[in-house]
Amino acid sequence: MKCNKMMNPVFLGLLCLVLMLHSMQLAACSGLPPAGAHALRNASLETMAGQMVLAGFRGTTLEDQAPILRDLNRLGLGGAVLFDRDVVLGTRTRNILNPEQLARLTARLRKTARIPPFLGVDQEGGAVARLRPERGFPATVSAAALGREGNLTAARLAGRNIGETLRRGGLNLDFAPVVDLDFGDKSPAIGRLGRSFSADPEQAAAYALAFIRGLHDAGVLSCLKHFPGHGSAGGDTHLGFTDVTDVWSRKELVPFRRIIDAGEADMIMTAHIANRNLDPDGPATFSKAVIQGLLRGELGYDGVVITDDLQMGAVAQNYGFEQAVRQSVLAGADILLFGNNLSYDPDVAAKARNVILDMVRSKEVDKARIAKSWERIMRLKAKLEARPAH
């Protein structure tokens, strides 16, 4: 890979950093100013910790003093997640009004960010879609409908269409596809909502891969949900604790394994489900056995791991804020997600970053552990430049 001198200088730095990390041949990046390469090689602990947090915010337009702008600039926040409605306020407006407004909002976020941010949204298709026709966005179909259609080409086209909608709106990350298996109405959070491609793990993997490749055609990153499998859960982790010990099976790992083996897993989101057969001490999001042992060890995944929203009921009702941050980092998560919509705190990103910093200063974790997450995040962000917007 060669460094294009015409690229955005910050993205160029990210690309060159990846080359350095993997081949130690930074000299190949002749277009990168030496000072830029030096800064990326010697990122501060504060910058690395900031990149490990992704948060939601309020506003369809942003004043200069908006907390999200402050955090993207001063904290080096890793990115933002956008929503169409505000759960706490009970309003139908939060960040998204129409395509033109969304493009202006995301442009403001990108312009302010010190490091190019992940700008993500849940746009699975069907019931889970933040960009909806009534706001001027194209209609989408559910994963279940695509699976029933039996046409992989249609699944890839659906992914590409969604990806193009996101890119036109200035978004670069889709929290999709769901690769959980379809257990029908037994699963209130997945099957009942049509979020799964199939009950058959091989078919679910094939359709998810097609959808992901469609997103990639449009230059958008994907995020597999929800490891190690949420489809068999009889409860919704948005609402509270969910235990799948007696119903989960290893076939739920198959879609994750197939997509990882195909080299198409950009990012993987953990589930807040508990499975005592995998870890007797807590949910997957807080489990070193699940993230480090099963996902990274057995399945061989070395990409970005992001938590599901740490303000969801399964976490918030059973763990304190600091405990949730600490347990996620200790388990091996690279990015901590705070939707900031089920509850709202304008300073949530700064608080989470400070907990990470305190963990390093108290030697609860080594700086090298934080640097490893930074490396994975930078590697993934570098892929965005390789998939330019249309």
MIZALUM-845096 format. One record per residue (C-alpha): residue number from 1; residue in three letters; x, y, z. Coordinates in nm, 2 decimals. Layout:
BEGIN
NUM,ala,X,Y,Z
...
END
This chain:
BEGIN
1,met,0.00,0.00,0.00
2,lys,0.14,0.34,-0.10
3,cys,0.06,0.67,0.07
4,asn,-0.13,0.91,-0.17
5,lys,0.00,1.27,-0.12
6,met,-0.35,1.40,-0.21
7,met,-0.52,1.22,0.08
8,asn,-0.66,1.41,0.38
9,pro,-0.34,1.46,0.60
10,val,-0.50,1.32,0.91
11,phe,-0.62,1.00,0.74
12,leu,-0.28,0.98,0.57
13,gly,-0.12,0.98,0.91
14,leu,-0.36,0.70,1.02
15,leu,-0.27,0.49,0.71
16,cys,0.10,0.54,0.77
17,leu,0.06,0.45,1.13
18,val,-0.09,0.12,1.03
19,leu,0.20,0.05,0.79
20,met,0.44,0.13,1.07
21,leu,0.27,-0.09,1.32
22,his,0.27,-0.39,1.08
23,ser,0.59,-0.35,0.88
24,met,0.79,-0.09,1.06
25,gln,0.86,0.07,0.72
26,leu,0.74,0.43,0.78
27,ala,0.98,0.55,0.51
28,ala,0.73,0.42,0.25
29,cys,0.50,0.71,0.36
30,ser,0.70,0.97,0.18
31,gly,0.41,1.21,0.16
32,leu,0.36,1.23,0.54
33,pro,0.51,1.52,0.72
34,pro,0.76,1.39,0.97
35,ala,0.59,1.59,1.25
36,gly,0.26,1.42,1.18
37,ala,0.41,1.07,1.18
38,his,0.59,1.15,1.51
39,ala,0.26,1.27,1.67
40,leu,0.08,0.95,1.58
41,arg,0.36,0.73,1.69
42,asn,0.37,0.91,2.02
43,ala,0.00,0.96,2.10
44,ser,-0.06,1.05,2.46
45,leu,-0.24,0.82,2.69
46,glu,-0.51,1.08,2.71
47,thr,-0.56,1.07,2.33
48,met,-0.56,0.69,2.32
49,ala,-0.82,0.67,2.60
50,gly,-1.04,0.92,2.43
51,gln,-1.05,0.71,2.12
52,met,-1.19,0.42,2.33
53,val,-1.52,0.60,2.40
54,leu,-1.81,0.66,2.16
55,ala,-2.11,0.85,2.28
56,gly,-2.45,0.99,2.19
57,phe,-2.55,1.35,2.22
58,arg,-2.85,1.58,2.18
59,gly,-2.91,1.83,1.91
60,thr,-3.00,1.86,1.54
61,thr,-2.77,2.16,1.52
62,leu,-2.48,2.23,1.75
63,glu,-2.36,2.55,1.91
64,asp,-1.98,2.60,1.96
65,gln,-2.01,2.51,2.33
66,ala,-2.19,2.18,2.27
67,pro,-2.05,1.90,2.48
68,ile,-2.00,1.66,2.18
69,leu,-1.79,1.92,2.00
70,arg,-1.59,1.98,2.31
71,asp,-1.53,1.61,2.35
72,leu,-1.44,1.54,1.99
73,asn,-1.18,1.82,2.00
74,arg,-1.04,1.83,2.35
75,leu,-1.08,1.47,2.45
76,gly,-1.01,1.31,2.12
77,leu,-1.34,1.13,2.15
78,gly,-1.35,0.82,1.92
79,gly,-1.68,0.91,1.77
80,ala,-2.05,0.95,1.80
81,val,-2.38,0.76,1.77
82,leu,-2.69,0.93,1.63
83,phe,-3.05,0.87,1.71
84,asp,-3.38,0.98,1.56
85,arg,-3.57,1.01,1.89
86,asp,-3.49,1.10,2.25
87,val,-3.59,0.83,2.49
88,val,-3.54,1.03,2.81
89,leu,-3.73,1.34,2.69
90,gly,-3.99,1.13,2.51
91,thr,-3.96,1.33,2.19
92,arg,-3.94,1.22,1.83
93,thr,-3.65,1.44,1.76
94,arg,-3.29,1.40,1.88
95,asn,-3.03,1.42,1.60
96,ile,-3.20,1.34,1.27
97,leu,-3.46,1.55,1.09
98,asn,-3.40,1.50,0.72
99,pro,-3.11,1.42,0.48
100,glu,-2.99,1.77,0.43
101,gln,-2.99,1.85,0.81
102,leu,-2.81,1.53,0.88
103,ala,-2.53,1.60,0.63
104,arg,-2.48,1.95,0.78
105,leu,-2.47,1.80,1.14
106,thr,-2.21,1.53,1.06
107,ala,-2.00,1.78,0.86
108,arg,-1.98,1.99,1.18
109,leu,-1.88,1.69,1.38
110,arg,-1.60,1.59,1.14
111,lys,-1.47,1.95,1.11
112,thr,-1.44,1.98,1.49
113,ala,-1.29,1.63,1.56
114,arg,-0.92,1.62,1.63
115,ile,-0.90,1.27,1.49
116,pro,-1.15,1.16,1.22
117,pro,-1.44,1.01,1.41
118,phe,-1.66,0.71,1.38
119,leu,-2.01,0.84,1.31
120,gly,-2.25,0.56,1.35
121,val,-2.62,0.48,1.35
122,asp,-2.84,0.17,1.38
123,gln,-2.96,0.12,1.03
124,glu,-3.03,-0.25,1.01
125,gly,-3.34,-0.22,0.79
126,gly,-3.70,-0.29,0.88
127,ala,-3.80,-0.22,1.24
128,val,-3.46,-0.09,1.34
129,ala,-3.38,0.21,1.12
130,arg,-3.30,0.56,1.25
131,leu,-3.31,0.70,0.90
132,arg,-3.68,0.65,0.81
133,pro,-3.89,0.73,0.50
134,glu,-4.11,0.98,0.70
135,arg,-3.79,1.19,0.74
136,gly,-3.71,1.17,0.37
137,phe,-3.47,0.87,0.37
138,pro,-3.52,0.56,0.15
139,ala,-3.73,0.27,0.28
140,thr,-3.55,-0.04,0.39
141,val,-3.64,-0.41,0.44
142,ser,-3.56,-0.62,0.74
143,ala,-3.30,-0.89,0.76
144,ala,-3.58,-1.15,0.80
145,ala,-3.74,-1.04,0.48
146,leu,-3.41,-1.06,0.29
147,gly,-3.35,-1.41,0.43
148,arg,-3.69,-1.53,0.32
149,glu,-3.64,-1.38,-0.03
150,gly,-3.35,-1.62,-0.08
151,asn,-3.15,-1.39,-0.30
152,leu,-2.79,-1.30,-0.19
153,thr,-2.77,-1.04,-0.46
154,ala,-3.07,-0.86,-0.32
155,ala,-2.90,-0.87,0.03
156,arg,-2.59,-0.71,-0.11
157,leu,-2.79,-0.45,-0.29
158,ala,-2.98,-0.38,0.04
159,gly,-2.65,-0.33,0.22
160,arg,-2.52,-0.10,-0.06
161,asn,-2.84,0.11,-0.06
162,ile,-2.82,0.15,0.31
163,gly,-2.45,0.23,0.29
164,glu,-2.51,0.50,0.03
165,thr,-2.78,0.66,0.24
166,leu,-2.54,0.67,0.53
167,arg,-2.26,0.81,0.33
168,arg,-2.48,1.09,0.18
169,gly,-2.56,1.18,0.54
170,gly,-2.20,1.19,0.64
171,leu,-2.21,0.87,0.84
172,asn,-1.93,0.60,0.81
173,leu,-2.04,0.32,1.04
174,asp,-2.35,0.11,1.05
175,phe,-2.43,-0.08,1.36
176,ala,-2.54,-0.37,1.15
177,pro,-2.58,-0.65,1.05
178,val,-2.74,-0.85,1.33
179,val,-2.59,-1.20,1.29
180,asp,-2.79,-1.35,1.58
181,leu,-3.00,-1.65,1.48
182,asp,-3.37,-1.64,1.44
183,phe,-3.56,-1.80,1.73
184,gly,-3.88,-1.64,1.63
185,asp,-4.12,-1.50,1.90
186,lys,-3.91,-1.67,2.17
187,ser,-3.67,-1.38,2.12
188,pro,-3.84,-1.05,2.19
189,ala,-3.53,-0.84,2.10
190,ile,-3.43,-1.02,1.78
191,gly,-3.66,-1.27,1.62
192,arg,-3.99,-1.10,1.70
193,leu,-3.86,-0.78,1.54
194,gly,-3.73,-0.95,1.22
195,arg,-3.37,-0.86,1.29
196,ser,-3.22,-1.20,1.20
197,phe,-3.15,-1.33,0.85
198,ser,-3.22,-1.69,0.94
199,ala,-3.25,-1.97,1.20
200,asp,-2.99,-2.16,1.00
201,pro,-2.64,-2.04,1.10
202,glu,-2.48,-2.10,0.75
203,gln,-2.76,-1.91,0.58
204,ala,-2.74,-1.63,0.84
205,ala,-2.37,-1.60,0.78
206,ala,-2.41,-1.59,0.40
207,tyr,-2.67,-1.32,0.40
208,ala,-2.48,-1.11,0.66
209,leu,-2.17,-1.14,0.44
210,ala,-2.36,-1.02,0.14
211,phe,-2.51,-0.73,0.34
212,ile,-2.16,-0.63,0.47
213,arg,-2.01,-0.64,0.12
214,gly,-2.29,-0.41,0.01
215,leu,-2.20,-0.16,0.29
216,his,-1.84,-0.19,0.19
217,asp,-1.93,-0.11,-0.18
218,ala,-2.06,0.22,-0.04
219,gly,-1.76,0.29,0.17
220,val,-1.93,0.22,0.51
221,leu,-1.80,0.01,0.79
222,ser,-2.01,-0.27,0.95
223,cys,-2.05,-0.39,1.31
224,leu,-2.16,-0.75,1.38
225,lys,-2.42,-0.78,1.66
226,his,-2.43,-0.93,1.93
227,phe,-2.14,-1.16,2.03
228,pro,-2.16,-1.45,2.13
229,gly,-2.52,-1.46,2.01
230,his,-2.84,-1.29,2.14
231,gly,-3.09,-1.47,1.93
232,ser,-3.18,-1.74,2.18
233,ala,-3.23,-1.49,2.47
234,gly,-3.58,-1.48,2.61
235,gly,-3.54,-1.13,2.74
236,asp,-3.43,-0.79,2.61
237,thr,-3.11,-0.65,2.76
238,his,-3.23,-0.30,2.70
239,leu,-3.47,-0.37,2.99
240,gly,-3.28,-0.58,3.22
241,phe,-3.06,-0.89,3.30
242,thr,-3.09,-1.18,3.05
243,asp,-2.95,-1.52,3.11
244,val,-2.91,-1.76,2.82
245,thr,-2.72,-2.04,3.00
246,asp,-2.99,-2.30,2.94
247,val,-3.08,-2.20,2.58
248,trp,-2.76,-2.08,2.41
249,ser,-2.57,-2.32,2.18
250,arg,-2.24,-2.31,1.99
251,lys,-2.42,-2.29,1.66
252,glu,-2.48,-1.92,1.74
253,leu,-2.10,-1.87,1.69
254,val,-2.11,-1.99,1.33
255,pro,-2.20,-1.65,1.16
256,phe,-1.93,-1.47,1.36
257,arg,-1.67,-1.74,1.26
258,arg,-1.76,-1.74,0.89
259,ile,-1.74,-1.36,0.87
260,ile,-1.42,-1.34,1.06
261,asp,-1.26,-1.61,0.84
262,ala,-1.37,-1.42,0.53
263,gly,-1.18,-1.11,0.66
264,glu,-1.50,-0.90,0.66
265,ala,-1.55,-0.83,1.03
266,asp,-1.48,-0.46,1.07
267,met,-1.61,-0.44,1.43
268,ile,-1.79,-0.67,1.66
269,met,-2.04,-0.57,1.93
270,thr,-2.07,-0.77,2.26
271,ala,-2.40,-0.87,2.41
272,his,-2.50,-0.80,2.77
273,ile,-2.62,-1.16,2.81
274,ala,-2.51,-1.39,3.08
275,asn,-2.40,-1.75,3.01
276,arg,-2.27,-1.93,3.31
277,asn,-2.13,-2.20,3.08
278,leu,-1.90,-1.95,2.92
279,asp,-1.83,-1.73,3.23
280,pro,-2.00,-1.78,3.57
281,asp,-1.92,-1.43,3.69
282,gly,-2.09,-1.19,3.46
283,pro,-2.23,-1.09,3.11
284,ala,-2.03,-1.13,2.79
285,thr,-1.94,-0.76,2.78
286,phe,-1.75,-0.79,3.11
287,ser,-1.60,-1.14,3.03
288,lys,-1.24,-1.19,2.95
289,ala,-1.32,-1.55,2.89
290,val,-1.57,-1.45,2.62
291,ile,-1.38,-1.16,2.45
292,gln,-1.02,-1.28,2.50
293,gly,-1.07,-1.65,2.51
294,leu,-1.36,-1.72,2.28
295,leu,-1.36,-1.43,2.03
296,arg,-0.99,-1.35,2.00
297,gly,-0.85,-1.69,2.09
298,glu,-1.08,-1.95,1.95
299,leu,-1.23,-1.75,1.66
300,gly,-0.90,-1.57,1.59
301,tyr,-1.05,-1.21,1.57
302,asp,-0.80,-0.92,1.62
303,gly,-1.03,-0.64,1.51
304,val,-1.22,-0.38,1.71
305,val,-1.45,-0.50,1.99
306,ile,-1.72,-0.25,2.09
307,thr,-1.96,-0.29,2.39
308,asp,-2.33,-0.27,2.35
309,asp,-2.47,0.04,2.51
310,leu,-2.34,0.05,2.87
311,gln,-2.65,0.24,2.98
312,met,-2.88,-0.04,2.89
313,gly,-3.09,-0.19,3.17
314,ala,-2.89,-0.52,3.19
315,val,-2.58,-0.31,3.29
316,ala,-2.73,0.00,3.46
317,gln,-2.95,-0.20,3.69
318,asn,-2.67,-0.42,3.81
319,tyr,-2.35,-0.23,3.79
320,gly,-2.23,0.12,3.87
321,phe,-2.09,0.35,3.60
322,glu,-1.72,0.31,3.70
323,gln,-1.76,-0.06,3.75
324,ala,-1.91,-0.09,3.40
325,val,-1.62,0.10,3.24
326,arg,-1.36,-0.09,3.44
327,gln,-1.51,-0.44,3.37
328,ser,-1.53,-0.36,3.00
329,val,-1.17,-0.26,2.97
330,leu,-1.05,-0.55,3.18
331,ala,-1.25,-0.79,2.96
332,gly,-1.07,-0.66,2.65
333,ala,-1.32,-0.42,2.48
334,asp,-1.16,-0.16,2.26
335,ile,-1.45,0.09,2.24
336,leu,-1.70,0.16,2.52
337,leu,-2.04,0.27,2.38
338,phe,-2.27,0.51,2.56
339,gly,-2.58,0.59,2.36
340,asn,-2.66,0.86,2.61
341,asn,-3.02,0.82,2.52
342,leu,-3.16,0.57,2.78
343,ser,-3.02,0.81,3.03
344,tyr,-2.85,1.14,2.96
345,asp,-2.53,1.29,3.09
346,pro,-2.35,1.56,2.89
347,asp,-2.02,1.46,3.05
348,val,-2.05,1.09,3.01
349,ala,-1.76,1.07,2.76
350,ala,-1.52,1.26,2.98
351,lys,-1.62,1.05,3.29
352,ala,-1.56,0.73,3.10
353,arg,-1.22,0.85,2.97
354,asn,-1.11,0.95,3.32
355,val,-1.19,0.61,3.45
356,ile,-0.97,0.45,3.19
357,leu,-0.69,0.70,3.27
358,asp,-0.72,0.62,3.64
359,met,-0.70,0.25,3.57
360,val,-0.36,0.30,3.40
361,arg,-0.23,0.54,3.66
362,ser,-0.33,0.30,3.94
363,lys,-0.16,0.01,3.74
364,glu,-0.49,-0.18,3.72
365,val,-0.42,-0.20,3.35
366,asp,-0.09,-0.15,3.16
367,lys,-0.05,0.14,2.91
368,ala,0.03,-0.13,2.65
369,arg,-0.32,-0.27,2.69
370,ile,-0.47,0.08,2.60
371,ala,-0.22,0.12,2.31
372,lys,-0.34,-0.21,2.17
373,ser,-0.69,-0.08,2.15
374,trp,-0.56,0.24,2.00
375,glu,-0.38,0.04,1.73
376,arg,-0.69,-0.16,1.64
377,ile,-0.91,0.16,1.62
378,met,-0.65,0.34,1.41
379,arg,-0.62,0.04,1.18
380,leu,-1.00,0.04,1.13
381,lys,-1.02,0.41,1.08
382,ala,-0.75,0.39,0.81
383,lys,-0.99,0.16,0.61
384,leu,-1.23,0.45,0.57
385,glu,-0.99,0.64,0.35
386,ala,-0.95,0.33,0.13
387,arg,-1.32,0.33,0.08
388,pro,-1.38,0.69,-0.03
389,ala,-1.73,0.85,-0.03
390,his,-1.90,0.87,-0.37
END
